[in-house]
Amino acid sequence: MPKEKTIVRPWCPFCGQKVGRPSHAPHRKMTEFPVGRCQCGAVYASEATGHNVGAAIVETLVYACNDNADFAWELMPEDDYLTGRIENYDEALHQVFDTGNMDGRAIRGVLYFVRLHTDIRDIAYRIKEKKGEAVANSPGAPPSSEYGGIEPAPDAKRIRQKSNKQTVRELVEKEDIDGLVACCFDDKKTLRLMQRLLYDPVEDKRWQVAWTIGRVTARTSTREPGPVSELLHRMFEACSDSAATPWGMVETIGYVISLRTDIFGAFTRHLLNYMGDSSTRNQTLWALAEIAATRPDLIRDTPFYNLFHFLQHPESQVRGQVARLLGRIKATEVTMQLMGLGADQGEFCYYERGQRVSSTVAEAARTALQLIQGENKSD
């Protein structure tokens, strides 16, 4: 007679309490696992295959430190935190099996737990609070009334409408954000249909579509960040494909992140991968400048000093974009270099809210110096 399988709900190895189903964190990332928190203070991540536990361990520790990776790397196991794991976890059913299979299906998932010692947890919390105050006091922060609140839940009794290429195209051309938000909640393929509209040979149209996608995702992501996170993953993959031209992708990434840095700010550092390609360099610099307008700390958390030499780039487009970016992050390190651009009348353009704006490198350098010097005076 076959042995009866034991099936139980997963529990915290530290306190023994049953734990809830892991879910994606509010702050989306490129490499992410579903995570959760126990009432005892432990955090945990789910690795469904059992083949990538190392990455899950790293992410759990960083999540326990409030996404402060630099702080997490300083901690020592046992001295600063304890770890635990639950084997044979099935993410789909949120159950733990005593054997490695269920009705012929392999069960290899792992729940990995980290619990910081109380003093370390307090330090991590204080670091997060201090950083939050700095972000809240940022002079470039947008009005909270525009994208600050959570999007109202759609009427549960509504008749769901299916999206199609023609409907989505018409709504994008009219910039009907309300209509597109409703479509996104009704039909998950709406974002994919909007993404296809980026393949337009007219540059201004691509920027207009990118701006529209940014506004739509800024609202839908407050209630359903998952589809927007998937959109970002698809666009990053498209940008990394050397056999394809990433029309409008970096621009859209820039708008999506900059309008919701509170949710997608962790994606910022991945934009630096596209600085080396001349076909995406301009858009990448623009995207970083857009993000820096509200969250300069996200740029300063990257190796931004690698951008300094671009102030001497032969293309005025690059020099102007870099000047805008460095001014927004208050890069005092390049004050003298910016002063040297005061007579540079090279022209360049950038986009604001989907519309083209023309300027000169000298203008961008003067604005950057005003931002830097204004910061110094306030100190």
C-alpha positions as MATLAB code, in Angstrom:
seq = 'MPKEKTIVRPWCPFCGQKVGRPSHAPHRKMTEFPVGRCQCGAVYASEATGHNVGAAIVETLVYACNDNADFAWELMPEDDYLTGRIENYDEALHQVFDTGNMDGRAIRGVLYFVRLHTDIRDIAYRIKEKKGEAVANSPGAPPSSEYGGIEPAPDAKRIRQKSNKQTVRELVEKEDIDGLVACCFDDKKTLRLMQRLLYDPVEDKRWQVAWTIGRVTARTSTREPGPVSELLHRMFEACSDSAATPWGMVETIGYVISLRTDIFGAFTRHLLNYMGDSSTRNQTLWALAEIAATRPDLIRDTPFYNLFHFLQHPESQVRGQVARLLGRIKATEVTMQLMGLGADQGEFCYYERGQRVSSTVAEAARTALQLIQGENKSD';
ca = [
       0.000    0.000    0.000;
       1.549    3.340   -1.062;
       2.646    5.650    1.703;
       0.273    8.591    2.233;
       1.802   11.969    1.437;
       1.899   14.629    4.122;
       0.883   18.096    2.921;
       1.160   21.143    5.184;
       1.231   24.898    4.883;
       4.723   26.424    5.033;
       5.924   27.760    8.369;
       8.612   30.118    9.672;
      11.638   28.103   10.882;
      12.333   30.755   13.540;
       8.956   31.121   15.261;
       6.918   28.230   13.863;
       4.040   30.442   12.672;
       2.377   29.708    9.341;
       3.541   32.160    6.683;
       1.535   33.702    3.867;
       2.011   33.153    0.160;
       5.041   35.087   -1.159;
       4.309   37.881   -3.628;
       6.331   40.342   -5.663;
       7.643   43.294   -3.672;
       6.178   46.769   -4.392;
       9.607   47.912   -5.613;
      10.168   46.010   -8.839;
      13.563   44.738   -9.978;
      15.155   43.054  -12.969;
      15.875   39.814  -11.084;
      13.237   39.168   -8.519;
      11.614   36.368   -6.540;
       8.291   36.439   -4.707;
       8.943   37.527   -1.133;
       7.085   37.758    2.166;
       7.436   38.709    5.824;
       6.667   36.736    8.965;
       5.194   38.409   12.055;
       8.402   37.627   13.942;
      10.398   39.892   11.631;
      11.892   37.249    9.352;
      11.653   37.701    5.598;
      11.595   34.967    2.982;
      11.797   34.426   -0.765;
      10.455   31.633   -2.944;
      12.654   29.894   -5.533;
      10.292   27.633   -7.454;
      12.792   25.418   -9.301;
      15.437   24.725   -6.663;
      18.144   25.525   -9.230;
      18.661   29.214   -8.433;
      18.727   29.208   -4.637;
      21.938   31.253   -4.552;
      20.261   34.225   -6.197;
      17.254   33.834   -3.891;
      19.559   33.896   -0.854;
      21.110   37.167   -2.014;
      17.743   38.761   -2.765;
      16.287   37.675    0.598;
      19.166   39.265    2.484;
      18.932   42.495    0.462;
      15.149   42.554    0.979;
      15.667   42.109    4.726;
      17.918   45.209    4.608;
      15.186   47.275    2.922;
      16.834   46.869   -0.511;
      20.095   48.414    0.697;
      22.573   46.108   -1.051;
      25.671   47.938    0.202;
      24.542   47.482    3.802;
      23.645   43.815    3.191;
      27.161   42.986    1.929;
      28.623   44.234    5.221;
      26.661   41.737    7.335;
      28.031   38.443    8.587;
      25.948   35.281    8.985;
      25.276   34.244   12.570;
      26.800   37.482   13.910;
      24.242   39.751   12.196;
      21.503   37.454   10.916;
      20.155   33.904   10.961;
      19.041   31.834    7.993;
      16.641   28.973    7.433;
      15.010   27.117    4.562;
      11.977   24.984    3.829;
      12.398   22.319    1.143;
       9.824   20.665   -1.134;
       7.762   23.860   -1.395;
       5.213   24.189   -4.196;
       4.777   27.858   -5.098;
       1.579   27.322   -7.103;
      -0.289   25.590   -4.249;
       1.587   27.301   -1.373;
       2.075   23.920    0.247;
       5.001   21.868    1.527;
       5.161   18.152    0.615;
       7.115   15.514    2.499;
       8.265   14.000   -0.800;
       9.741   15.602   -3.914;
       6.755   14.941   -6.159;
       2.990   15.257   -6.301;
       1.028   13.100   -8.730;
       4.097   12.702  -10.890;
       4.979   16.411  -10.808;
       8.367   17.312   -9.350;
       8.270   19.561   -6.257;
      11.666   21.196   -5.848;
      10.850   24.695   -4.624;
      12.622   26.285   -1.665;
      11.535   28.969    0.791;
      14.645   30.727    2.044;
      14.397   32.724    5.294;
      16.539   35.492    6.784;
      16.023   37.111   10.171;
      18.209   40.065   11.103;
      19.236   40.474   14.714;
      17.252   43.241   16.389;
      20.046   45.825   16.443;
      20.883   45.242   12.763;
      17.206   45.494   11.837;
      16.985   48.837   13.642;
      20.012   50.165   11.756;
      18.543   49.081    8.411;
      15.259   50.771    9.284;
      16.978   54.039   10.268;
      18.951   54.049    6.998;
      15.716   53.600    5.054;
      13.997   56.384    6.998;
      16.889   58.777    6.427;
      16.915   58.020    2.720;
      13.144   58.462    2.556;
      13.401   61.916    4.133;
      16.060   62.918    1.612;
      13.864   61.789   -1.277;
      10.800   63.569    0.129;
      12.778   66.798    0.410;
      14.159   66.542   -3.131;
      13.500   69.877   -4.889;
      12.708   68.174   -8.175;
       9.978   65.891   -6.859;
       6.766   65.994   -8.925;
       3.441   66.964   -7.341;
       2.156   63.993   -5.374;
      -1.365   64.708   -6.649;
      -0.441   63.678  -10.219;
       0.618   60.072   -9.676;
       0.807   59.758   -5.912;
      -2.415   57.911   -5.072;
      -3.475   54.344   -5.737;
      -5.597   53.915   -8.837;
      -9.238   53.166   -7.903;
     -10.211   49.536   -8.341;
     -12.282   48.842  -11.480;
     -15.941   48.029  -10.938;
     -16.118   44.299  -10.258;
     -19.494   44.118  -12.050;
     -18.221   45.743  -15.252;
     -18.258   43.938  -18.566;
     -14.634   43.388  -19.479;
     -13.650   44.693  -22.896;
     -11.073   42.954  -25.083;
      -8.362   45.116  -26.584;
      -7.378   45.062  -30.250;
      -4.770   46.848  -32.353;
      -7.172   49.376  -33.829;
      -8.769   50.374  -30.522;
      -5.427   50.764  -28.759;
      -3.958   52.760  -31.663;
      -6.916   55.177  -31.637;
      -6.710   55.661  -27.865;
      -2.952   56.310  -28.050;
      -3.362   58.822  -30.888;
      -5.997   60.677  -28.861;
      -3.847   60.333  -25.711;
      -6.912   58.964  -23.915;
      -5.127   57.903  -20.735;
      -8.323   57.042  -18.855;
      -9.443   54.771  -21.679;
      -6.067   53.045  -21.887;
      -5.927   52.506  -18.122;
      -9.356   50.875  -18.261;
      -8.201   48.668  -21.153;
      -5.100   47.577  -19.190;
      -7.242   46.429  -16.274;
      -9.657   44.619  -18.614;
      -7.159   42.971  -20.964;
      -3.537   42.217  -20.056;
      -2.387   42.318  -23.683;
      -3.069   46.075  -23.911;
       0.491   46.945  -22.875;
       1.882   44.627  -25.561;
      -0.295   46.320  -28.183;
       0.940   49.713  -27.014;
       4.539   48.498  -27.166;
       4.083   47.549  -30.832;
       3.213   51.164  -31.657;
       6.801   52.125  -30.798;
       7.911   50.633  -34.121;
       7.308   53.843  -36.044;
       9.899   55.447  -38.358;
       8.871   58.939  -37.196;
      10.884   59.775  -34.082;
       8.427   62.283  -32.629;
       5.642   59.689  -32.800;
       7.789   57.162  -30.923;
       8.388   59.686  -28.148;
       4.683   60.488  -27.970;
       3.841   56.777  -27.617;
       6.543   56.366  -24.954;
       5.135   59.318  -22.976;
       1.637   57.834  -23.224;
       2.817   54.421  -22.020;
       4.617   56.098  -19.118;
       1.467   57.901  -17.965;
      -0.669   54.784  -18.296;
       1.740   52.563  -16.365;
       2.200   55.246  -13.692;
      -1.453   54.713  -12.810;
      -1.959   50.995  -13.404;
       1.210   49.993  -11.526;
      -0.141   51.346   -8.236;
      -2.685   48.536   -8.279;
      -1.123   45.958  -10.632;
       2.667   46.407  -10.898;
       3.245   42.896  -12.266;
       2.294   43.539  -15.934;
       4.356   46.741  -15.960;
       7.352   44.897  -14.522;
       6.975   42.303  -17.279;
       6.845   45.115  -19.855;
      10.123   46.519  -18.536;
      11.735   43.068  -18.692;
      10.628   42.654  -22.314;
      11.985   46.053  -23.299;
      15.322   45.491  -21.560;
      15.630   42.181  -23.413;
      14.800   43.918  -26.711;
      17.464   46.535  -26.033;
      20.008   43.779  -25.392;
      19.240   41.988  -28.669;
      22.037   42.958  -31.060;
      19.987   41.719  -34.034;
      17.097   44.141  -33.416;
      16.702   47.923  -33.368;
      15.184   48.964  -29.999;
      12.993   51.740  -31.396;
      11.370   53.636  -28.559;
      12.336   51.077  -25.918;
      14.837   53.101  -23.879;
      12.590   56.157  -24.092;
       9.666   54.161  -22.712;
      11.797   52.639  -19.965;
      12.854   56.149  -18.974;
       9.288   57.418  -18.708;
       8.013   54.323  -16.881;
      10.759   54.468  -14.246;
      10.830   58.256  -13.841;
       7.090   58.526  -13.297;
       7.086   55.726  -10.712;
      10.536   55.666   -9.131;
       8.898   54.489   -5.915;
       8.017   51.182   -7.610;
      10.509   50.735  -10.456;
      13.521   52.727   -9.254;
      15.595   49.551   -8.856;
      15.615   49.150  -12.659;
      17.652   52.360  -13.052;
      21.125   50.837  -12.839;
      20.400   48.488  -15.769;
      20.107   51.463  -18.122;
      23.876   51.974  -17.898;
      24.321   48.821  -19.995;
      23.247   50.798  -23.068;
      25.702   53.688  -22.744;
      28.298   51.934  -24.894;
      26.085   51.671  -27.992;
      25.820   54.844  -30.071;
      22.269   53.892  -31.133;
      20.997   54.008  -27.531;
      23.444   56.386  -25.805;
      21.401   59.552  -26.331;
      18.162   57.942  -25.124;
      19.930   56.427  -22.126;
      21.370   59.768  -21.031;
      17.939   61.345  -21.427;
      16.297   58.546  -19.391;
      18.838   58.918  -16.577;
      18.241   62.690  -16.538;
      14.472   62.148  -16.284;
      14.935   59.827  -13.321;
      17.426   62.239  -11.734;
      14.832   65.031  -11.803;
      12.956   63.334   -8.960;
      15.398   60.743   -7.588;
      19.013   61.881   -8.035;
      20.012   59.326   -5.404;
      19.190   56.508   -7.826;
      21.793   57.830  -10.250;
      24.352   58.495   -7.537;
      23.945   54.873   -6.431;
      25.421   53.847   -9.808;
      29.009   54.385  -11.118;
      27.912   57.780  -12.497;
      31.495   59.111  -12.536;
      31.994   57.040  -15.706;
      29.845   59.673  -17.429;
      32.200   62.596  -16.795;
      34.309   62.111  -19.928;
      31.205   62.458  -22.114;
      31.311   66.212  -21.430;
      34.119   66.258  -24.021;
      32.312   64.032  -26.522;
      32.552   65.187  -30.158;
      28.741   65.134  -30.536;
      26.928   68.149  -29.066;
      23.876   65.932  -28.497;
      25.838   63.824  -26.026;
      27.528   66.809  -24.340;
      24.185   68.526  -23.795;
      22.439   65.453  -22.413;
      25.295   64.723  -20.002;
      25.307   68.333  -18.772;
      21.578   68.132  -18.018;
      22.058   64.860  -16.155;
      25.047   65.936  -14.059;
      23.306   69.154  -13.073;
      20.285   67.253  -11.827;
      22.377   65.019   -9.592;
      24.321   68.059   -8.253;
      27.647   66.662   -9.468;
      30.001   69.182   -7.871;
      32.881   67.041   -9.108;
      32.472   68.446  -12.666;
      31.918   72.123  -11.851;
      35.086   73.233  -13.647;
      34.319   71.107  -16.706;
      30.831   72.591  -16.931;
      32.264   76.088  -16.721;
      34.410   75.220  -19.719;
      31.248   74.593  -21.762;
      29.919   78.121  -21.208;
      30.689   79.156  -24.790;
      29.693   75.849  -26.440;
      26.921   76.769  -28.896;
      26.504   73.231  -30.152;
      22.792   72.439  -30.512;
      21.011   69.402  -29.129;
      17.437   68.371  -28.394;
      15.659   66.456  -25.693;
      12.057   65.604  -24.880;
       9.794   66.845  -22.105;
       6.411   65.207  -21.625;
       6.708   63.707  -25.100;
       7.494   67.013  -26.844;
      10.782   67.988  -28.494;
      12.767   70.831  -26.911;
      15.808   72.440  -28.564;
      18.712   73.917  -26.627;
      22.474   74.455  -26.704;
      25.254   72.849  -24.706;
      26.067   76.234  -23.161;
      22.495   76.615  -21.925;
      22.492   73.137  -20.452;
      25.838   73.803  -18.742;
      24.586   77.095  -17.240;
      21.432   75.416  -15.912;
      23.523   72.592  -14.453;
      25.838   75.053  -12.692;
      22.850   76.906  -11.250;
      21.515   73.642   -9.807;
      24.911   72.720   -8.355;
      25.668   76.163   -6.965;
      22.150   76.506   -5.565;
      22.709   73.248   -3.680;
      25.999   74.536   -2.311;
      24.448   77.822   -1.155;
      21.661   76.016    0.651;
      24.264   73.972    2.493;
];
